[in-house]
Amino acid sequence: MIGSDSMRGKEIKNVLSQKKFPIKEIDFFDPDVEEEYSKLTQFRGEPKVVHHLEKESLSGSDLVFLAADKKVNQAFGILAQKQKFHAIDLSETFNAEEKIPIVVAGVNDEIVLKKRPGLIANPHPVTVVLSHLFHVVLKEFGLLKAVSFVLQPVSAYEEPGIEELAGQSYAFLSSSSLPKKVFKEQIAFNFLSHTEKADKNGFSSVEKQITSEIRRVLHPRRFLLSLSIIQAPVFHSYSLMSYLELKRKTDIQGLKSLFRKHSFFKLSPPTLSSPVSVVGEDKICIGQIKKEESFPNSFWIWAVVDNLTRGSALNAFEIAEKIFSGPPV
């Protein structure tokens, strides 16, 4: 594993530690480590040395989790084919490259099982949620249109985002000046319609990235899709309100029955389907479902997911399971 100190690195390490994955040996690397034994971590209750990272370090590995920053992931991810190891990028380094497959485990596993790619991109957490949601609805009822409003947590910006919300909250309550490094405007007790540069139509690169990823994962299924991200003053978990127009008729109970049949979802009472309530949860929590009277066969669906567990680490873990469940490579 490269980058065990990042938020996604810590989470995949926890998942690997807790799950029954056939690990004969695991090594940790960090390019900032200069002296051997100068940095330690833990895995399954035992201390582990974090080694200095060089290009030859990964030779002979079966699988590499890339959880460092994008510059480091870029440099070492491209070695997968040459050094004949599998690599899963957790930091969205390669997601814009069409030749690098994006995989949502349980949706487009055939890419892993049939093509056996050396390098795989773990998608954006919103891509994971909406791909699962659209996938099951498409198969059961068909889908004409989907519009999603996404409430984004500050942990999308890693530790700096979390620290800024915490610092602003404390400063606001103590009538001090608010630190503004990650977000240009106040985020504590506030919502922001945008945090990144927008294109001529007003959409950010992240919004366009997610839309592109969903289309790649669900290819060749076609339906109208649009989404918008709103930055919320919460630490963890994405919350999504999605409007769906279905091809075939159903009702609220029909949708609930559908979600009950699939292990990736958990039906939760509306009072227990909030960002706080799903932290650490390994499923996509479906809360309130509303049937729209103004438009035929249309519904609003509220979904909440922990962006570090189901939205990232668990998907990467399940990709790894698929890599080693197929024919020997």
Backbone hydrogen bonds in HBPLUS format (Angstrom, degrees):
<---DONOR---> <-ACCEPTOR-->    atom                        ^
c    i                          cat <-CA-CA->   ^        H-A-AA   ^      H-
h    n   atom  resd res      DA  || num        DHA   H-A  angle D-A-AA Bond
n    s   type  num  typ     dist DA aas  dist angle  dist       angle   num
A0029-PHE N   A0001-MET O   2.84 MM  28  6.16 152.4  1.91 165.9 169.1     1
A0002-ILE N   A0065-PHE O   2.96 MM  63  6.22 173.3  1.96 178.7 177.0     2
A0067-ALA N   A0002-ILE O   2.78 MM  65  5.62 151.8  1.86 155.4 164.0     3
A0003-GLY N   A0029-PHE O   3.23 MM  26  6.61 163.2  2.26 172.8 169.9     4
A0006-SER N   A0003-GLY O   3.35 MM   3  5.85 159.1  2.40 112.9 117.9     5
A0010-LYS N   A0006-SER O   2.85 MM   4  6.06 160.7  1.89 154.4 158.1     6
A0011-GLU N   A0007-MET O   3.14 MM   4  6.32 153.5  2.21 139.5 146.6     7
A0012-ILE N   A0008-ARG O   2.99 MM   4  6.18 163.5  2.02 148.6 152.3     8
A0013-LYS N   A0009-GLY O   3.02 MM   4  6.11 151.8  2.10 144.6 152.8     9
A0014-ASN N   A0010-LYS O   3.00 MM   4  6.23 150.6  2.08 141.3 149.0    10
A0015-VAL N   A0011-GLU O   2.93 MM   4  6.21 158.4  1.98 149.3 155.2    11
A0016-LEU N   A0012-ILE O   2.92 MM   4  6.05 165.6  1.94 147.9 151.7    12
A0017-SER N   A0013-LYS O   2.95 MM   4  6.04 145.6  2.07 139.9 149.8    13
A0018-GLN N   A0014-ASN O   2.96 MM   4  6.17 147.2  2.07 146.7 154.6    14
A0019-LYS N   A0015-VAL O   2.85 MM   4  5.86 160.9  1.89 157.9 162.5    15
A0023-ILE N   A0021-PHE O   2.70 MM   2  5.81 118.9  2.07 122.3 105.5    16
A0051-HIS N   A0028-PHE O   2.81 MM  23  6.12 162.3  1.84 152.6 146.5    17
A0030-ASP N   A0051-HIS O   2.92 MM  21  6.22 151.5  2.00 171.4 179.2    18
A0033-VAL N   A0030-ASP O   3.09 MM   3  5.62 161.8  2.12 117.7 123.2    19
A0038-SER N   A0035-GLU O   3.16 MM   3  5.55 143.5  2.30 136.2 133.5    20
A0050-VAL N   A0039-LYS O   2.98 MM  11  5.50 172.5  1.99 146.4 144.1    21
A0041-THR N   A0048-LYS O   2.77 MM   7  5.15 154.8  1.83 152.0 160.0    22
A0048-LYS N   A0041-THR O   2.68 MM   7  5.15 159.9  1.72 146.3 145.3    23
A0043-PHE N   A0046-GLU O   2.87 MM   3  5.37 157.1  1.92 149.8 156.4    24
A0046-GLU N   A0043-PHE O   3.12 MM   3  5.37 161.9  2.15 109.4 115.2    25
A0057-SER N   A0054-GLU O   2.93 MM   3  5.19 154.7  1.99 110.6 119.0    26
A0059-SER N   A0056-GLU O   3.30 MM   3  5.52 157.0  2.36 107.4 114.1    27
A0061-SER N   A0058-LEU O   3.02 MM   3  5.54 155.5  2.08 141.6 140.6    28
A0086-HIS N   A0062-ASP O   3.04 MM  24  6.08 172.3  2.04 135.9 137.4    29
A0064-VAL N   A0086-HIS O   2.75 MM  22  6.19 143.3  1.89 144.1 156.5    30
A0088-ILE N   A0064-VAL O   2.94 MM  24  6.41 154.9  2.00 162.1 169.3    31
A0066-LEU N   A0088-ILE O   2.92 MM  22  6.00 173.8  1.93 149.9 152.0    32
A0090-LEU N   A0066-LEU O   2.88 MM  24  5.84 172.2  1.89 154.4 156.9    33
A0073-ASN N   A0069-ASP O   2.95 MM   4  6.18 171.2  1.96 160.3 163.3    34
A0074-GLN N   A0070-LYS O   2.86 MM   4  5.86 155.3  1.92 143.2 149.7    35
A0075-ALA N   A0071-LYS O   3.21 MM   4  6.40 158.9  2.26 141.5 146.5    36
A0076-PHE N   A0072-VAL O   3.10 MM   4  6.36 153.7  2.17 154.4 160.9    37
A0077-GLY N   A0073-ASN O   2.68 MM   4  5.45 147.6  1.78 147.7 156.3    38
A0079-LEU N   A0076-PHE O   3.25 MM   3  5.37 156.7  2.30 101.8 108.7    39
A0080-ALA N   A0077-GLY O   3.16 MM   3  5.74 170.7  2.17 119.3 122.1    40
A0083-GLN N   A0079-LEU O   2.82 MM   4  5.81 170.9  1.83 164.2 166.4    41
A0084-LYS N   A0080-ALA O   2.84 MM   4  5.55 106.8  2.38 132.6 147.5    42
A0085-PHE N   A0080-ALA O   3.01 MM   5  5.03 153.5  2.08 136.8 144.3    43
A0087-ALA N   A0118-GLY O   2.73 MM  31  6.16 147.6  1.83 162.1 171.0    44
A0120-ILE N   A0087-ALA O   2.91 MM  33  6.28 156.1  1.96 156.8 164.6    45
A0089-ASP N   A0120-ILE O   2.93 MM  31  6.32 164.1  1.96 166.8 171.4    46
A0122-ASN N   A0089-ASP O   2.90 MM  33  5.69 160.2  1.94 155.4 158.7    47
A0097-GLU N   A0094-PHE O   3.03 MM   3  5.52 160.3  2.07 117.7 124.1    48
A0100-ILE N   A0097-GLU O   3.05 MM   3  5.57 154.7  2.12 115.2 122.7    49
A0121-ALA N   A0101-PRO O   2.90 MM  20  6.07 176.9  1.90 167.8 167.3    50
A0107-VAL N   A0104-VAL O   2.89 MM   3  5.53 151.1  1.97 147.6 148.9    51
A0108-ASN N   A0104-VAL O   3.31 MM   4  6.02 156.8  2.37 148.1 155.0    52
A0111-ILE N   A0108-ASN O   3.31 MM   3  6.27 165.1  2.33 124.1 126.1    53
A0112-VAL N   A0109-ASP O   2.89 MM   3  5.48 125.3  2.19 115.9 128.4    54
A0113-LEU N   A0109-ASP O   3.05 MM   4  6.33 166.2  2.07 156.0 160.1    55
A0114-LYS N   A0110-GLU O   2.86 MM   4  5.57 157.0  1.92 141.6 146.6    56
A0115-LYS N   A0111-ILE O   3.10 MM   4  5.35 139.7  2.27 121.5 133.3    57
A0116-ARG N   A0112-VAL O   3.28 MM   4  4.95 139.2  2.46 112.2 121.9    58
A0127-THR N   A0124-HIS O   2.91 MM   3  5.19 122.8  2.24 107.5 122.6    59
A0128-VAL N   A0124-HIS O   3.17 MM   4  6.61 150.2  2.26 151.9 160.7    60
A0129-VAL N   A0125-PRO O   3.14 MM   4  6.49 163.4  2.17 152.3 154.7    61
A0130-LEU N   A0126-VAL O   2.96 MM   4  6.08 172.2  1.96 159.6 159.3    62
A0131-SER N   A0127-THR O   2.89 MM   4  5.66 151.3  1.97 140.8 149.3    63
A0132-HIS N   A0128-VAL O   3.23 MM   4  6.35 162.4  2.27 145.1 149.1    64
A0133-LEU N   A0129-VAL O   3.02 MM   4  6.26 164.7  2.04 151.3 156.1    65
A0134-PHE N   A0130-LEU O   2.80 MM   4  5.83 174.8  1.80 152.5 154.3    66
A0135-HIS N   A0131-SER O   2.88 MM   4  5.73 151.4  1.97 138.9 148.0    67
A0136-VAL N   A0132-HIS O   3.24 MM   4  6.40 169.5  2.25 153.3 153.1    68
A0137-VAL N   A0133-LEU O   3.26 MM   4  6.39 162.8  2.29 148.1 153.3    69
A0138-LEU N   A0134-PHE O   2.77 MM   4  5.78 160.5  1.81 151.8 157.4    70
A0139-LYS N   A0135-HIS O   3.22 MM   4  6.39 161.8  2.26 145.0 149.0    71
A0140-GLU N   A0136-VAL O   3.18 MM   4  6.29 152.3  2.26 142.9 149.8    72
A0141-PHE N   A0137-VAL O   2.79 MM   4  5.57 164.5  1.81 153.3 158.7    73
A0142-GLY N   A0137-VAL O   3.13 MM   5  6.22 131.0  2.38 139.8 143.2    74
A0142-GLY N   A0138-LEU O   3.10 MM   4  4.10 132.4  2.34 103.3 114.1    75
A0248-ARG N   A0141-PHE O   2.84 MM 107  4.93 148.5  1.94 152.3 158.0    76
A0247-LYS N   A0142-GLY O   3.41 MM 105  4.86 158.3  2.46  94.7  98.7    77
A0144-LEU N   A0245-GLU O   2.78 MM 101  5.43 170.1  1.79 162.6 164.9    78
A0224-LEU N   A0144-LEU O   3.06 MM  80  6.27 160.5  2.10 146.7 140.5    79
A0245-GLU N   A0145-LYS O   2.95 MM 100  5.10 161.1  1.99 145.7 148.2    80
A0146-ALA N   A0224-LEU O   2.77 MM  78  6.10 142.5  1.91 146.9 159.3    81
A0226-SER N   A0146-ALA O   3.06 MM  80  6.52 145.1  2.18 151.5 161.9    82
A0147-VAL N   A0243-TYR O   2.93 MM  96  5.06 152.8  2.00 142.3 150.8    83
A0243-TYR N   A0147-VAL O   2.68 MM  96  5.06 166.7  1.70 156.0 159.5    84
A0148-SER N   A0226-SER O   2.99 MM  78  6.53 154.1  2.06 146.8 154.7    85
A0228-SER N   A0148-SER O   2.97 MM  80  6.50 150.3  2.06 160.4 169.9    86
A0149-PHE N   A0241-MET O   2.89 MM  92  5.29 166.7  1.91 149.4 152.5    87
A0241-MET N   A0149-PHE O   3.00 MM  92  5.29 162.1  2.04 151.8 156.4    88
A0150-VAL N   A0228-SER O   2.84 MM  78  6.05 171.7  1.85 164.7 165.9    89
A0230-ILE N   A0150-VAL O   2.68 MM  80  5.92 167.0  1.69 177.5 175.5    90
A0151-LEU N   A0239-SER O   2.75 MM  88  5.08 178.4  1.75 166.4 166.8    91
A0239-SER N   A0151-LEU O   3.21 MM  88  5.08 163.8  2.24 140.1 145.1    92
A0152-GLN N   A0230-ILE O   2.83 MM  78  6.02 165.1  1.85 154.9 160.0    93
A0232-ALA N   A0152-GLN O   2.93 MM  80  5.50 166.1  1.95 147.7 151.8    94
A0156-ALA N   A0153-PRO O   3.22 MM   3  5.90 165.1  2.24 114.8 118.4    95
A0154-VAL N   A0234-VAL O   2.90 MM  80  6.25 166.8  1.92 169.2 169.5    96
A0157-TYR N   A0154-VAL O   2.95 MM   3  5.76 167.5  1.97 121.6 125.8    97
A0155-SER N   A0235-PHE O   3.12 MM  80  5.72 135.9  2.32 144.0 151.9    98
A0158-GLU N   A0155-SER O   2.94 MM   3  4.67 147.6  2.04 110.4 107.3    99
A0161-GLY N   A0157-TYR O   3.38 MM   4  4.82 155.0  2.45 113.0 114.8   100
A0161-GLY N   A0158-GLU O   3.19 MM   3  5.70 127.1  2.48 111.1 122.6   101
A0162-ILE N   A0158-GLU O   3.36 MM   4  6.73 158.8  2.41 150.1 156.1   102
A0163-GLU N   A0159-GLU O   2.86 MM   4  6.04 169.3  1.87 164.0 166.7   103
A0164-GLU N   A0160-PRO O   2.99 MM   4  6.09 150.0  2.08 140.4 148.2   104
A0165-LEU N   A0161-GLY O   3.12 MM   4  6.37 162.5  2.15 149.2 152.8   105
A0166-ALA N   A0162-ILE O   3.02 MM   4  6.22 166.1  2.04 153.2 157.5   106
A0167-GLY N   A0163-GLU O   2.81 MM   4  5.90 159.3  1.86 144.9 151.5   107
A0168-GLN N   A0164-GLU O   2.81 MM   4  5.90 161.1  1.84 149.3 154.5   108
A0169-SER N   A0165-LEU O   2.93 MM   4  5.99 156.8  1.98 145.3 151.8   109
A0170-TYR N   A0166-ALA O   3.08 MM   4  6.30 163.3  2.11 148.5 152.4   110
A0171-ALA N   A0167-GLY O   2.91 MM   4  6.05 161.7  1.95 145.8 151.8   111
A0172-PHE N   A0168-GLN O   2.75 MM   4  5.82 158.6  1.79 149.8 155.5   112
A0173-LEU N   A0169-SER O   3.13 MM   4  6.28 162.8  2.16 145.4 149.5   113
A0174-SER N   A0170-TYR O   3.01 MM   4  6.17 133.3  2.23 140.4 153.3   114
A0176-SER N   A0171-ALA O   2.72 MM   5  4.64 168.5  1.73 144.6 145.4   115
A0175-SER N   A0172-PHE O   3.25 MM   3  5.06 163.5  2.28 100.4 103.8   116
A0190-ASN N   A0187-ILE O   3.19 MM   3  5.05 137.3  2.38 135.3 124.1   117
A0192-LEU N   A0231-GLN O   3.04 MM  39  5.00 161.7  2.08 140.4 146.1   118
A0231-GLN N   A0192-LEU O   2.88 MM  39  5.00 152.5  1.95 161.4 158.1   119
A0199-ASP N   A0203-PHE O   2.83 MM   4  5.48 154.8  1.89 138.9 144.0   120
A0202-GLY N   A0199-ASP O   2.94 MM   3  5.17 161.8  1.98 111.5 117.3   121
A0208-LYS N   A0204-SER O   3.13 MM   4  6.42 160.8  2.17 149.0 154.0   122
A0209-GLN N   A0205-SER O   2.83 MM   4  5.93 144.9  1.95 137.9 148.6   123
A0210-ILE N   A0206-VAL O   2.95 MM   4  6.20 162.6  1.98 155.5 157.5   124
A0211-THR N   A0207-GLU O   3.20 MM   4  6.39 166.6  2.22 146.4 149.9   125
A0212-SER N   A0208-LYS O   2.99 MM   4  6.13 161.5  2.03 146.6 151.8   126
A0213-GLU N   A0209-GLN O   2.87 MM   4  6.11 158.2  1.92 151.2 157.6   127
A0214-ILE N   A0210-ILE O   2.94 MM   4  6.18 163.9  1.97 156.7 159.9   128
A0215-ARG N   A0211-THR O   3.17 MM   4  6.39 161.0  2.20 147.6 152.4   129
A0216-ARG N   A0212-SER O   3.02 MM   4  6.29 151.1  2.10 147.2 155.4   130
A0217-VAL N   A0213-GLU O   2.89 MM   4  6.14 157.9  1.94 154.6 160.6   131
A0218-LEU N   A0214-ILE O   2.95 MM   4  6.06 163.0  1.98 153.6 157.7   132
A0219-HIS N   A0215-ARG O   2.98 MM   4  5.65 112.5  2.45 133.8 146.1   133
A0221-ARG N   A0218-LEU O   3.02 MM   3  5.84 155.5  2.08 139.9 136.4   134
A0238-TYR N   A0305-VAL O   2.87 MM  67  5.46 141.4  2.02 165.0 167.5   135
A0305-VAL N   A0238-TYR O   2.97 MM  67  5.46 158.3  2.02 154.7 161.0   136
A0240-LEU N   A0303-ALA O   2.76 MM  63  5.20 164.2  1.79 164.7 167.4   137
A0303-ALA N   A0240-LEU O   2.87 MM  63  5.20 163.6  1.89 154.7 160.2   138
A0242-SER N   A0301-ILE O   2.94 MM  59  5.21 169.1  1.95 145.5 148.0   139
A0301-ILE N   A0242-SER O   2.82 MM  59  5.21 155.5  1.88 146.4 154.8   140
A0244-LEU N   A0299-PHE O   2.81 MM  55  5.32 162.5  1.84 155.9 162.1   141
A0299-PHE N   A0244-LEU O   2.89 MM  55  5.32 155.2  1.95 148.9 157.2   142
A0246-LEU N   A0297-ASN O   3.08 MM  51  5.83 170.5  2.09 170.7 168.0   143
A0254-GLY N   A0251-ASP O   3.02 MM   3  5.10 120.8  2.39  97.2 112.5   144
A0255-LEU N   A0251-ASP O   3.12 MM   4  6.52 151.3  2.20 153.5 160.7   145
A0256-LYS N   A0252-ILE O   2.96 MM   4  6.26 159.5  2.00 151.1 157.3   146
A0257-SER N   A0253-GLN O   2.88 MM   4  6.03 157.5  1.93 145.7 151.6   147
A0258-LEU N   A0254-GLY O   3.11 MM   4  6.27 147.7  2.21 136.0 144.6   148
A0259-PHE N   A0255-LEU O   3.05 MM   4  6.38 162.0  2.08 154.6 157.4   149
A0260-ARG N   A0256-LYS O   2.98 MM   4  6.20 149.5  2.07 147.1 156.0   150
A0261-LYS N   A0258-LEU O   3.14 MM   3  5.41 137.5  2.33 102.4 113.6   151
A0262-HIS N   A0259-PHE O   3.26 MM   3  5.50 157.9  2.31 106.3 112.7   152
A0265-PHE N   A0262-HIS O   3.20 MM   3  5.99 168.3  2.22 122.3 125.9   153
A0284-ILE N   A0264-PHE O   2.85 MM  20  6.11 176.9  1.85 160.9 161.1   154
A0266-LYS N   A0284-ILE O   2.92 MM  18  6.03 144.3  2.05 152.0 147.7   155
A0286-ILE N   A0266-LYS O   2.83 MM  20  6.01 158.8  1.88 145.6 152.9   156
A0268-SER N   A0286-ILE O   2.88 MM  18  5.86 173.8  1.88 155.0 155.1   157
A0272-LEU N   A0269-PRO O   2.74 MM   3  5.30 156.9  1.80 123.4 131.3   158
A0281-GLU N   A0278-VAL O   2.87 MM   3  5.05 163.3  1.89 130.9 133.2   159
A0285-CYS N   A0304-VAL O   2.95 MM  19  5.22 153.2  2.03 172.1 163.5   160
A0304-VAL N   A0285-CYS O   2.91 MM  19  5.22 153.9  1.97 145.4 154.1   161
A0287-GLY N   A0302-TRP O   2.86 MM  15  5.29 163.7  1.88 148.8 153.9   162
A0302-TRP N   A0288-GLN O   3.06 MM  14  5.50 156.9  2.11 162.8 169.1   163
A0290-LYS N   A0300-TRP O   2.82 MM  10  4.96 163.6  1.85 147.1 152.8   164
A0300-TRP N   A0290-LYS O   2.80 MM  10  4.96 155.1  1.86 142.3 150.5   165
A0292-GLU N   A0298-SER O   2.82 MM   6  5.29 161.5  1.85 139.3 143.8   166
A0311-GLY N   A0306-ASP O   3.08 MM   5  6.07 157.9  2.13 164.6 159.9   167
A0313-ALA N   A0308-LEU O   3.09 MM   5  6.05 163.4  2.11 137.1 138.2   168
A0312-SER N   A0309-THR O   3.12 MM   3  5.56 159.5  2.17 113.0 119.2   169
A0314-LEU N   A0309-THR O   2.91 MM   5  5.51 165.5  1.93 134.4 138.4   170
A0316-ALA N   A0312-SER O   3.06 MM   4  6.33 160.3  2.10 155.8 161.6   171
A0317-PHE N   A0313-ALA O   2.86 MM   4  6.09 156.6  1.91 151.0 158.2   172
A0318-GLU N   A0314-LEU O   2.94 MM   4  6.10 158.2  1.99 146.2 151.3   173
A0319-ILE N   A0315-ASN O   2.97 MM   4  6.23 144.1  2.10 143.6 153.6   174
A0320-ALA N   A0316-ALA O   3.00 MM   4  6.30 156.1  2.06 146.6 152.8   175
A0321-GLU N   A0317-PHE O   2.98 MM   4  6.37 149.4  2.07 144.8 153.5   176
A0322-LYS N   A0318-GLU O   3.09 MM   4  6.32 152.5  2.17 139.6 146.1   177
A0323-ILE N   A0319-ILE O   2.95 MM   4  6.30 150.5  2.04 150.2 158.8   178
A0324-PHE N   A0320-ALA O   3.30 MM   4  6.60 154.0  2.38 149.8 154.1   179
A0325-SER N   A0322-LYS O   3.22 MM   3  4.97 154.2  2.29  95.8 103.6   180
